[in-house]
Amino acid sequence: MSYQIEYEKILAYERELRAAYVRIRTLLAAFDTKPGGTDRFEVTEKRLKELIQRNKDLEYALDQLIKLSHHYAELLNMHDGGLRDIPETKEAWLSRMKGQNDHMPPLSK
């Protein structure tokens, strides 16, 4: 294989990698960089870490919401003898909410 063919392959891989990185930055909305984008990797990493932390916070809040919902349902059931059913898992709870609220976006996996 000639040097030129090998060089063209490397350039093609580089273009593909750059395009993938731009797609990632777009998904993360990580465009708040210095002029010339000299800190683009740091900005992208910071945004990703922020989103990871937000996801952890939301997961914790959902866990607490489910616990409170169970407790509240138990109290109401004791009060009026009802049979309120609260889903046991986050996935089941979100699925139930999706069924009640057609305006919710699709649940991601």
C-alpha positions in Angstrom: 0.0 0.0 0.0 1.4 3.4 -0.9 2.1 6.2 1.5 -0.6 8.4 -0.2 -3.4 5.8 0.3 -2.4 5.4 4.0 -2.3 9.1 4.5 -5.8 9.5 2.9 -7.2 6.8 5.2 -5.8 8.7 8.2 -7.3 11.9 7.0 -10.7 10.2 6.5 -10.6 8.8 10.1 -9.7 12.2 11.4 -12.6 13.8 9.6 -14.9 11.2 11.0 -13.6 11.7 14.5 -14.0 15.5 14.3 -17.6 15.1 13.0 -18.4 12.8 15.9 -16.9 15.2 18.4 -19.0 18.1 17.0 -22.1 15.9 17.3 -21.3 15.3 21.0 -20.7 19.0 21.6 -24.0 19.7 20.0 -25.9 17.2 22.1 -24.2 18.6 25.2 -24.7 22.2 24.1 -21.1 22.8 24.9 -20.2 25.8 22.7 -19.3 28.4 25.3 -15.6 28.5 24.5 -12.9 31.1 24.3 -12.4 32.8 20.9 -10.9 30.2 18.6 -12.2 27.3 20.8 -8.9 26.8 22.6 -10.7 25.4 25.6 -13.3 23.3 23.7 -12.2 20.0 25.3 -12.4 21.4 28.8 -15.8 23.0 28.1 -17.2 19.8 26.7 -15.9 17.8 29.7 -17.3 20.3 32.2 -20.7 20.3 30.5 -20.7 16.5 30.5 -19.9 16.4 34.2 -22.7 18.9 34.9 -25.2 16.7 33.1 -24.0 13.6 34.9 -24.4 15.4 38.3 -27.8 16.7 37.3 -28.9 13.2 36.3 -27.7 11.8 39.7 -29.6 14.6 41.5 -32.8 13.8 39.5 -32.5 10.1 40.2 -32.2 10.8 43.9 -35.2 13.1 43.8 -37.2 10.5 42.0 -36.2 7.9 44.6 -37.4 10.2 47.3 -40.6 10.9 45.5 -41.4 7.2 45.2 -40.7 6.7 48.9 -43.0 9.6 49.8 -45.7 8.4 47.4 -45.6 5.0 49.1 -45.9 6.5 52.5 -48.7 8.8 51.5 -50.6 6.0 49.8 -50.3 3.8 52.9 -51.7 6.6 55.1 -54.6 7.2 52.8 -55.3 3.5 52.5 -55.3 3.2 56.4 -57.7 6.2 56.5 -60.3 5.1 54.0 -59.5 1.5 53.3 -58.5 2.2 49.7 -56.2 0.1 47.6 -53.9 2.6 46.1 -51.2 1.1 44.1 -47.8 2.8 43.8 -45.3 1.4 41.3 -42.2 -0.2 43.0 -39.5 0.9 40.5 -38.5 4.1 38.9 -39.2 2.6 35.5 -42.7 1.5 36.5 -43.4 4.8 38.0 -42.2 6.7 34.9 -44.2 4.3 32.7 -47.3 5.0 34.7 -46.8 8.7 34.5 -46.3 8.5 30.8 -49.6 6.7 30.5 -51.3 9.5 32.4 -49.6 12.3 30.6 -49.4 12.0 26.9 -47.5 15.2 26.6 -44.4 13.7 28.3 -41.4 13.0 26.0 -40.5 9.4 25.3 -38.6 7.8 28.1 -35.0 7.2 27.2 -33.3 3.9 27.9 
